[in-house]
Amino acid sequence: MEINSRFVEDSDFVTELELCQLRLMKDGDLDWFMMIPKVPGAKEWIDLSVDQQIQLTKEIDLVSRKLKSVNSGKINIGSLGNVVSDLHIHVLSREEGDRAWPGPIWGTKALKPYSPDRLVFWKKEFNS
């Protein structure tokens, strides 16, 4: 599966799920995942079959629960696609007082540098 170059620049590979490639955004402030369905040409949720939509929902649930198990914040789930139109879903944990709280996080810049240690941690979480 070919991944948009913007996704590769902005995130690191975590694991392959049944439907999606799971990536961790290079954000030093937040645990922020991007899920990219392995469906060529998919731009919208409706480009997925019903079975794929069900599988995507299960995978969003899995990622959200893993995230919630280590973060106490509010789970945000979004699929915007205004910058890169390929279908992708963001799953992240927000905390009161984060850099954009309570406003939208989209388009804001991290205040802290990205730590590769977070990638190592999440790879272990999803591959154990």
C-alpha positions in Angstrom: 0.0 0.0 0.0 1.4 3.4 -1.0 1.1 6.0 1.8 0.9 9.7 1.1 4.3 11.4 1.6 2.7 13.9 4.0 1.7 11.0 6.3 5.2 9.6 6.2 6.7 13.0 7.0 4.3 13.7 9.9 4.2 10.3 11.5 6.0 7.0 12.3 4.8 3.5 11.6 3.5 1.6 14.7 1.8 -1.6 13.3 -0.5 -3.1 10.7 -4.0 -3.8 11.9 -6.4 -5.9 9.8 -7.8 -2.9 7.8 -5.5 0.0 8.8 -1.9 1.0 9.0 -1.5 2.6 12.5 0.9 5.5 12.7 2.0 7.8 15.6 2.0 11.5 14.8 5.4 13.2 15.5 3.8 15.4 18.2 5.7 16.0 21.5 2.7 17.0 23.5 0.1 14.4 22.7 -0.3 10.7 22.0 -1.9 11.1 18.6 -2.5 8.2 16.2 -3.4 8.2 12.6 -5.2 5.2 11.1 -5.0 4.7 7.4 -7.3 2.2 5.8 -5.5 -0.1 3.3 -8.1 0.5 0.7 -6.7 2.0 -2.6 -8.4 5.1 -3.7 -10.5 5.5 -0.5 -11.2 9.2 0.2 -14.4 9.0 2.3 -15.9 6.6 4.8 -18.5 5.8 2.2 -15.8 4.5 -0.1 -15.4 1.5 2.2 -17.7 -1.5 2.0 -20.1 -2.0 5.0 -17.8 -4.8 6.2 -14.8 -2.5 6.0 -16.7 0.2 7.9 -17.5 -2.3 10.6 -13.8 -3.4 10.8 -12.7 0.3 10.9 -15.1 0.9 13.8 -13.6 -2.1 15.7 -10.1 -0.8 15.0 -10.9 2.7 16.2 -12.3 1.1 19.4 -9.1 -0.9 19.9 -6.9 2.2 19.4 -9.1 4.3 21.6 -9.1 1.8 24.5 -5.3 1.4 24.4 -5.0 5.1 24.4 -7.4 5.5 27.3 -5.6 2.8 29.3 -2.5 5.1 29.6 -4.0 8.6 29.2 -6.7 10.1 31.4 -7.8 12.7 28.9 -10.6 13.1 26.5 -10.4 10.9 23.4 -10.8 12.8 20.2 -11.6 11.0 16.9 -11.7 12.8 13.6 -11.5 12.4 9.9 -11.0 15.7 8.2 -9.1 15.2 5.0 -8.8 18.9 4.1 -5.0 18.8 3.6 -4.6 15.2 2.5 -7.7 13.7 1.0 -6.8 10.1 1.4 -9.1 8.5 4.0 -7.4 8.6 7.4 -8.7 8.8 11.0 -7.1 10.7 13.9 -7.4 9.2 17.4 -5.8 11.3 20.1 -6.0 12.0 23.8 -6.5 15.6 24.8 -5.9 17.0 28.3 -7.4 20.1 29.9 -4.8 22.8 29.5 -3.2 21.4 26.4 -1.9 23.8 23.8 -5.3 24.3 22.2 -7.8 23.3 25.0 -10.7 23.6 24.7 -10.5 24.5 21.1 -9.7 22.3 18.1 -6.2 20.8 18.0 -6.0 20.6 14.2 -3.4 22.8 12.7 -1.6 23.7 15.9 2.1 23.1 16.5 3.6 21.0 19.3 5.2 22.9 22.1 7.6 20.0 23.1 9.9 18.0 20.7 8.7 14.6 19.6 10.3 11.7 21.6 11.1 8.5 19.7 10.6 6.8 23.2 6.8 7.2 22.7 7.1 5.3 19.4 8.9 2.5 21.2 6.3 2.4 23.9 3.4 2.3 21.5 5.0 -0.3 19.3 5.3 -2.6 22.4 1.7 -1.8 23.4 0.3 -2.8 20.0 2.6 -5.7 19.2 2.5 -7.6 22.5 
